[in-house]
Amino acid sequence: MSVLPTVYLARHGETEWSKSGQHTGRTDLPLTRPGEESARQLGKRLAGITFEHLFTSPLSRARRTAELAGFTPVVNPDLLEWNYGDFEGLKSAEIAAKKPDWNLFRDGAPGGETPEEVAARVDRLVTKLKGLNGNVICFAHGHILRVIAARWIGHPVMLADSMLLDTATLSVLSFNHHHLTEPAIKVWNS
């Protein structure tokens, strides 16, 4: 009998841009000192859990978080953060001054990824994750992890707009009644 996957989502520790509220997609920023410490704390929280599969975004803030937490995951490009295109590095207030009604999860990013492109990428990842057995951990970024959770439970990308996620937090995706057709969010933003 196979064991359904339990998927742990670990958001990377703080960077200067996550601290300041700037949209950080593909810009490869290092963790701050507090970000490094919170990554170590993630490792303490995960102590004693055996992971059969470990994945990380290729960006250094996610890889370093994994490393400081005590893990050596495999790089998976589907865990890259949303490509913010023209909005890369901007704060929400700066974007609102240009496009007052803009919503990333509905509109995508000009010069970056659309919600449909992100959904296709995430759906590919979710299909892979649901096909694994045992405990899985993914180290990645705020917006993409929110979309992963929404798509895990079969909802549109727009649901991710309502799922806030802090740096250096853990979330857990699982199944209701241990049945593959009933995906569920077990823990969020812990």
C-alpha positions in Angstrom: 0.0 0.0 0.0 1.4 3.4 -1.0 1.6 6.3 1.4 0.2 9.5 0.1 2.5 12.5 0.2 2.5 15.1 2.9 4.0 18.2 1.4 5.7 20.8 3.6 6.0 24.2 2.1 8.9 26.3 3.5 9.0 30.0 2.6 12.5 31.4 2.5 13.8 33.7 5.3 13.8 37.5 5.1 15.7 39.4 2.4 16.1 43.2 2.2 13.3 43.4 -0.3 10.8 41.2 1.6 11.5 43.4 4.6 10.8 46.6 2.6 7.8 45.2 0.7 9.4 45.1 -2.7 8.2 42.5 -5.2 11.0 40.1 -5.5 10.6 37.6 -8.4 13.7 36.6 -10.2 16.2 39.1 -8.5 18.5 36.8 -6.6 18.9 38.5 -3.2 20.7 37.0 -0.1 19.0 36.5 3.2 19.4 39.1 5.9 21.0 38.1 9.2 17.5 37.7 10.8 16.5 35.7 7.7 19.4 33.4 8.2 18.5 32.9 11.9 14.8 32.2 11.0 16.0 29.6 8.5 18.0 27.9 11.3 14.8 28.0 13.4 12.9 26.2 10.5 15.5 23.4 10.8 14.8 23.1 14.5 11.0 22.9 13.8 11.6 20.2 11.2 14.0 18.1 13.3 12.9 14.5 13.5 10.9 14.5 10.3 12.3 12.3 7.6 11.8 13.6 4.1 11.7 11.2 1.1 11.8 14.1 -1.4 13.4 17.5 -1.0 13.0 20.4 -3.6 14.1 24.0 -3.8 13.7 27.0 -6.1 17.0 27.7 -7.9 17.2 31.2 -6.3 19.8 31.5 -3.5 17.4 32.8 -0.9 15.4 29.5 -1.0 18.5 27.3 -1.4 20.2 29.1 1.5 17.1 28.7 3.7 17.2 25.0 3.0 20.9 24.8 3.7 20.6 26.6 7.0 17.7 24.5 8.0 19.9 21.4 7.5 18.7 20.1 4.1 20.2 19.5 0.6 17.2 19.6 -1.7 17.1 19.1 -5.5 16.6 22.3 -7.6 13.2 22.4 -9.3 12.7 25.4 -11.6 8.9 25.1 -11.2 9.4 26.5 -7.7 10.7 29.8 -9.0 8.9 32.9 -7.8 6.4 34.6 -10.0 8.1 36.6 -12.7 7.1 40.2 -11.9 8.4 41.6 -15.2 8.1 45.4 -15.2 7.0 45.4 -11.5 10.2 43.7 -10.2 11.6 45.6 -7.3 8.5 47.8 -6.9 6.5 48.2 -3.7 2.7 47.7 -3.9 2.1 51.4 -3.4 4.3 52.2 -6.4 2.4 49.7 -8.5 -0.9 51.1 -7.3 0.2 54.6 -8.5 0.6 53.2 -12.0 -2.3 50.7 -12.0 -4.7 51.3 -9.1 -6.9 48.2 -9.7 -4.0 45.8 -10.4 -4.0 42.4 -8.8 -1.1 40.0 -9.4 -3.2 36.8 -9.1 -5.9 38.2 -11.5 -3.8 40.3 -13.9 -0.3 38.8 -13.8 2.7 41.1 -14.3 3.3 43.2 -17.4 6.5 41.9 -19.1 6.4 38.9 -16.7 4.1 35.9 -16.2 0.4 35.7 -16.6 -1.8 33.8 -14.1 -2.4 31.2 -16.8 1.4 30.7 -17.2 1.9 30.4 -13.5 -1.0 28.0 -13.2 0.4 25.7 -15.9 3.8 25.7 -14.2 2.3 25.0 -10.7 -0.1 22.4 -12.0 2.9 20.5 -13.5 4.5 20.7 -10.0 1.4 19.7 -8.1 0.9 16.7 -10.4 4.4 15.6 -9.6 4.0 16.1 -5.9 0.8 14.2 -5.7 2.5 11.3 -7.4 5.2 11.0 -4.7 5.0 9.0 -1.5 5.9 10.0 2.0 7.1 13.4 3.3 8.1 16.0 0.8 9.5 19.5 1.4 9.7 22.4 -1.0 11.7 25.6 -0.2 10.4 28.5 -2.3 8.8 32.0 -2.3 5.6 33.7 -1.0 3.5 34.1 -4.1 4.4 30.9 -5.8 3.7 28.9 -2.6 0.3 30.6 -2.2 -0.5 29.5 -5.8 0.7 25.9 -5.1 -1.7 25.7 -2.1 -4.6 27.0 -4.2 -3.9 24.6 -7.1 -3.3 21.7 -4.7 -6.9 21.9 -3.5 -8.2 22.5 -7.1 -9.0 26.2 -6.8 -8.1 29.0 -9.3 -5.0 31.1 -8.9 -7.1 34.0 -7.6 -7.7 32.1 -4.3 -4.0 32.7 -3.5 -4.8 36.4 -3.1 -6.5 35.5 0.2 -3.7 33.3 1.6 -1.1 35.5 3.3 2.3 33.9 3.9 5.1 35.3 6.0 8.8 34.7 5.5 10.4 31.6 7.2 7.1 29.9 7.7 5.9 26.4 7.2 2.6 25.2 5.6 1.5 21.6 5.1 -0.5 20.1 2.3 -2.2 16.8 2.8 -5.4 14.9 2.1 -8.7 14.6 3.8 -9.5 11.1 4.8 -6.2 10.0 3.3 -7.8 9.9 -0.2 -6.0 11.3 -3.3 -9.2 12.8 -4.5 -9.6 15.0 -1.4 -6.5 17.3 -1.2 -6.5 19.6 1.8 -4.4 22.3 3.5 -3.5 20.9 6.9 -1.4 23.8 8.2 -1.0 27.4 6.8 1.5 30.1 7.6 2.8 28.5 10.8 
